[in-house]
Amino acid sequence: MGQFSERVLVVEDDRQISSFICYALKNEGFSCSAAYTGQEALSRLVSASADILLLDLGLPDMDGLDIITNVREWSEMPIIIVSARDRDMEKAKALDCGADDYLTKPFSATELTARVRVAARHLSKLGGGAPQASRSVGGLQIHFDRRLVYLDGEVLHTTPMEYSLLSLLFKNIGKVLTSGHIIREVWGAGYGTDTQALRALMAGLRRKIEKVPATPRYIITETGIGYRLVDE
Ligand code: CA
């Protein structure tokens, strides 16, 4: 049995996939309940409490996006989308609606539990306490109060834009952020959706932090969707 006690609601109409998910999560110590339609999911969320939502976007009765929008009106609970391959637009849309992460079918139990563990950790941070003054991933460290970045113990000189980008990624370690979301946060809401400036900023930042910028170990590109700072 694992160390987690969070309750996961699995919303998935394919019963085989649903039982696979619940089996894998229970093995890790999560408690798990299943809903097979969107309506069932919404009433379950109202009547019983769940900490983490695992949501298939292709449901028989409802668009998964409407469920995300509904939940976000009253809860910050982690939402992980489960979606078919090659639906990048759909995934990006769901992330922009407020989902936190996604899994592409077919996925392994290892991949599934890793993502749910990240969600559980974010959840415990949502729970309160003062925001952390610093965070690190491998040799990369950020100090929010001093606005400083260190790489392998040395101060890393960043531009204000690079710092904003890195700070956003560090506040969402392990989570995928859509390009649209990053652009809104770093450049502001009026900037539009041109990803070219983001790609240029990312390339510059990677040249500073990655030993081999072409095969990054810190910031991973989620093709067609956005970026993720690895969770170690
Ligand atoms: Ca489905």
Residues whose N, C-alpha, C, O or C-beta is under 5 A from the ligand:
A	BS01	CA	D13 D14 D56 G58 L59
